[in-house]
Amino acid sequence: MIVTLVTRKSRAVVVMLFSLLFFAGCATGRYSEPMNDRSALLANKNSATVVFMRPSKMGYAIASSVFDVTSGKAEMLGIPGPGEKMAFAVEPGKRRFMVVAENADFLEADLQAGKTYYSAVVVRAGVWKARFGLTPLKADGSDGVLLSSDKGRKWLGATEYVASSEKAQAWGDSNAEGIEKKRAKYMTKWESNEGRYTSREMLEPGDGVSTPVD
């Protein structure tokens, strides 16, 4: 009986250690590198900057890949891991962004040159793994999450700036077919939603700031 209990306990320990090692190896963050040049945060007169942050550690083993799909094709931006935020310079004007995991979700944006905008990659429970959505941080208004609110400041404080690594682009290239299928499938659903262009669900020109915030 004692031997049996010890054996069961040992097996449980082995399973637990294996699970920890497995999830540690799968954890996102492996697609980023230190941001040594913070000048990337500063938008210039010809570009706008969009910051995507992932404040929650829920679903930490699942990659949340972010794309610019303005052209109708998924163009890799980066894969922010839990506790990370990434800044990307993009052309100003009307743009559309996408995050992909089990699902795909989209964010409409109308950006001004010289301004920096913020969006959170939020986590929701999925069928097989985490599902992600894009939540814009707003400058004002009663709807949505305000950049200056307690939640907005908490999200900013819970994340650190990193840069996208070459591994993110390699991941996007190797998964291009699946990414395109999800873009097409979920964009059809998203475009059929009449509420998709409300100010709560998009980044408007006035949501940008001239001086980046940490």
N, C-alpha and C positions, 0 to 999 in steps of 0.2 A: 504494500500500500504506500509506504513512504517513498519507495523507488518510483512508483507510478506518479505520485504527486510531484516529485522533483523533476521527472521527465516532462510532465505537462507544463510545469512552470518554466523549464528551460526552453521548451518549444515556444511558449508565449513570449519569452524574452527575445528569442531569435526572430520571431515574426515581427515584433515591435521594432527591433533594430533594423531589420530589412526594410520595413515600411519607412522608417526615418531616413535611411540612406536613399531609398527610391525617390521619396519626395524631395529630398535635398538635391538629388541629381537632376530632377525635373523642374525645379523651381525657376521661375523667370528671374531675370536679372542677368542671365548669361548672354543676353543680346545687347548689353550696354557696356560702356567704358567710362572712366572718369571724364568729366568736362573740364579740360585744362584751359580752354579759351572761352571765357564768359561773354565775349563780344557777340557771340551768336544770339544772345538774349536781346540785343538791341536792334530793333527794326530801323531801317533807313527809309529815305524818301521814296525808294522804289519798291519796297517790300513791306509785308506785314509779318508778324511773328505769331505763331499759334503754339501754346504750351499745352501738352496733354499730360495729365498727372494721374497716377493710380494710387490713391491714398489707402485703400483697404488691402489687407493681407488675405482676405477670403479668396479661395480659389488660387492660392499662390503658386500652385504647380502648373497652372494653365497659362499659356502665353496669350497676351492681349495685343494683337498686331494692329497698327494704325496705318491707314492709307489715305491718300488724296485720290478721290475718284471723280474729280471735276470733269475730266476728259472722257469719262465713260469707261476708262481702264483703271485698274487698281495699281497705283504707284506707291511703292513702299515708302513710308516715312520712318517708322521705328517700332520697337516693341518695348514699351515701358513696363518694368516689373513692379511688384508691390513696393511701395515706399519710394518710387522714382517718378521724376517728371522730366520730359524732354521738350526742347524748344525747336521749332522748325520755321525757317523763312520761306514764305510762299508769296506768290503774286497776289496783289490786292484785288478786290472785287468779289464777285459771287463765286463761292467755292463749295464743294461738298466733300465731307470726310467720312471715313468708315472705320469701324473697329470689328475685328473678326475673332471668333472663338468657336463655340458650338453653333453660334448664330452669327449674324451680321447686323450692325446697327449703324445709323447714319446721322450726320449733323450738317445742317445747312448753315452757311456763313456768308456774311457780306462784310468784307474787311477793308479797312482804310490803311493806306500806306503810312508807315511811321508809328503804327500802334501795335500793342501786344495784347493778345486775347488768350483766354484760359478755358479749358474744358477738362472735366474729370471723366476718367474711365471708371464707371461704376459697375459693381458686380451684383448679379442676381443668380439665384439658384437655377440650374439647368437640369435637363433630364439625365444626361450622362456626365456632364461636367459644367463648369461655370459658364454663364452667359454674361455678356458685357453690353453696356450701353454708353452713350456719350451724353454727358450733361454739361451744358454751357454755364459758365459763371457770368452772371449779369451785372451790369453797372448800377441799375436801378429798376424799379417796378415792384409790384406786389407778387408776381409769379416767378417761379424759378429760384435758384440759389444765387444770392448776391455775392460778388467778389469780396465785399467788405463785411459780410455776415460772419457770425461765429462759425458756421459750418464751412464757409469759404476759407476763412483763416485757418481753420483746423486742417482742411485738406492741404492747403499750401504748406503748413507747418509739418505735416506728416510725411512730406515728400522732399527728396533732394534732387538737384539737377544732375543729370548724367547725359552723356552723348550716345547716340546710336552707333553700334559697331557694325563691322562688315558682316558679322554673323547674321544680323537681322535681314540684310539684303539677300544673303545666301538662303536663309529660311524662306523668304518670300519667293525667290526664284524656284526653289524645289517644290513649293506647294502652290504654284501659280494656278494650276488647273482647278484645284479644290477651292481656292480663294475666289476665282472667277465664277464658279458655280454658285457659291454662297452670295456673291455680290448680285448676280442676276436674280436669284430666287428671292432674297430678302428685300432688294430694292423695289421689286414689283409690289410686295406687300406694303412696304413703307410708303411708296408713292400713292397707294390707294387710300391712305389714311388722311382724311381731310384736315386733321389738326397738325400736320407735320411742319407747317410753316408759321406756327404761332411764335410770338417773340420768346416764349418760354423755352421753345425747343430749338432755337437758332441763335447764332452769334450775330448781333446787329452791329452796325458801324460804331455806335456809341458805347458798346461794351468794351472797347479797347482802351488801354491806358498808354500814356506817353512814356512813363517811367515804369519798367518792370518791377514786380513785387515778388518777394521770396515766400 
